[in-house]
Amino acid sequence: MTKTPASLSAPAVWLVLLAAGGTFALTMGARQSMGLFLGDLNSSTGLGLAQISLAFAFGQLWWGLTQPFAGLVADRYGPGRVLILGVLLVCTGTALIPLMHSSTGLILAIGVLAAGGAGMAGPSVLMAATTRLVPAERRGMATGIVNAGGSFGQFVFAPIAQGMTAAAGWVSALQLLAVLPLMALPAAWVLRKQPTAAGAPAAAPVEPTGQVLRRALRDRSFLLLSGGFMVCGFHVAFLATHLPGVVVSCGLPAAVGAWSLAVIGLFNIVGSFGIGWAIGFQGGRWRMKSLLSLIYLLRGVAVLVFVLSPKSSAGMLVFAAVMGVSFLSTVPPTAGLVARFFGPAHMGTLFGMVMLAHQIGGFLGAYLGGKTFEATGNYTWMFYADAVLAFGAALMHLPIRESSRVVVPAAQPA
């Protein structure tokens, strides 16, 4: 039988958090650094910015589509095999990118293999494993730590990729990004299954997956949460894919783009730890839906100030820092609300559904960014859309009810 979270020793919990956060760092770092190669891919293939953006956008969508299914498999059979397959696909897809010279080939390498693998070794599986292993009152900080791992990966990988590109070329830089995620394979062993204990009490009956999915898709609060997270995906994918292009279009050095991505990652660590602390502060005094509304409000204000301000290297880095604080800090409270609504038993599946909504927004952010630039020669209208969506998401979270919807089926007679 499964140990309760309270029965796990502190070193064991920290080992789990290190494994989950490290895996997220390696997969997220590789994915979030690929926007640095947009210009090189365009020069190499001659496909045009919109076609290459389509490959990145499809990757955003596919990363989301894989997560409910990866979460479902991990919920039933444990996350170990899912994580191993995901890491190997990330490495294979990234290594194949320089060999692709058509939009179909880039969609296969970036959009199917690399993004699909990152989805399998992504938040739905990692957050679910973490949520089941820690006590409820510490889940906010635990998910914040795992989320900070992804931010740390972006902070480290972007300068490495930029430096490698300057030293040996963009192809060598991509090959390095293809090898580094292999370091996550030992983490798959750590997270392969829940620990067992002899003589543990029998687990309570669990609601069937199909039944809880139907309830979730009829739940107004769950749908509002998913809608807000879709807006988050729009923001994240647009900036991750096009921020280096925004830097160049403003007449700033290309290196500022890499450092801007790194600054986003660095300050997202601050945001992740901060939001994890806020969720758990004094037993959760601060409501998670209110924290989410504040995050989206901050994003909207930051985007408007950036659009209306003169562009400079220092200003770009300040904008990246402000966006970094809110970049992925939406993940811990969103995961926390899913766990509060329906409990941890189906966390991988249900959080995977929310991540799918996130990545539908990501598809739109990545693709429309390229289309808008080709049509207007700048990203101004994308930033205005970004701000409007952020203010809408801030309002969208206010009607959410944070009460539990857990249903425990009656135990069957022996």
Sequence and secondary structure as in RCSB ss.txt:
>XXXX:A:sequence
MTKTPASLSAPAVWLVLLAAGGTFALTMGARQSMGLFLGDLNSSTGLGLAQISLAFAFGQLWWGLTQPFAGLVAD
RYGPGRVLILGVLLVCTGTALIPLMHSSTGLILAIGVLAAGGAGMAGPSVLMAATTRLVPAERRGMATGIVNAGG
SFGQFVFAPIAQGMTAAAGWVSALQLLAVLPLMALPAAWVLRKQPTAAGAPAAAPVEPTGQVLRRALRDRSFLLL
SGGFMVCGFHVAFLATHLPGVVVSCGLPAAVGAWSLAVIGLFNIVGSFGIGWAIGFQGGRWRMKSLLSLIYLLRG
VAVLVFVLSPKSSAGMLVFAAVMGVSFLSTVPPTAGLVARFFGPAHMGTLFGMVMLAHQIGGFLGAYLGGKTFEA
TGNYTWMFYADAVLAFGAALMHLPIRESSRVVVPAAQPA
>XXXX:A:secstr
 B  GGGS HHHHHHHHHHHHHHHHHHHHHHHTGGGGHHHHHHHH   HHHHHHHHHHHHHHHHHHHHHHHHHHH
HH SHHHHHHHHHHHHHHHHHGGG  SHHHHIIIIIIIIHHHHHHTSHHHHHHHHHHHS GGGHHHHHHHHHHHH
HHHHHHHHHHHHHHHHHH HHHHHHHHHHGGGGGHHHHHHTSS  B TT         HHHHHHHHHT HHHHHH
HHHHHHHHHHHHHHHHHHHHHHHHTT  HHHHHHHHHHHHHHHHHHHHHHHHHHHGGGT S HHHHHHHHHHHHH
HHHHHHHHS   HHHHHHHHHHHHHHHSTTHHHHHHHHHHHH STTHHHHHHHHHHHHHHHHHHHHHHHHHHHHH
HSSSHHHHHHHHHHHHHHHHHTTT               
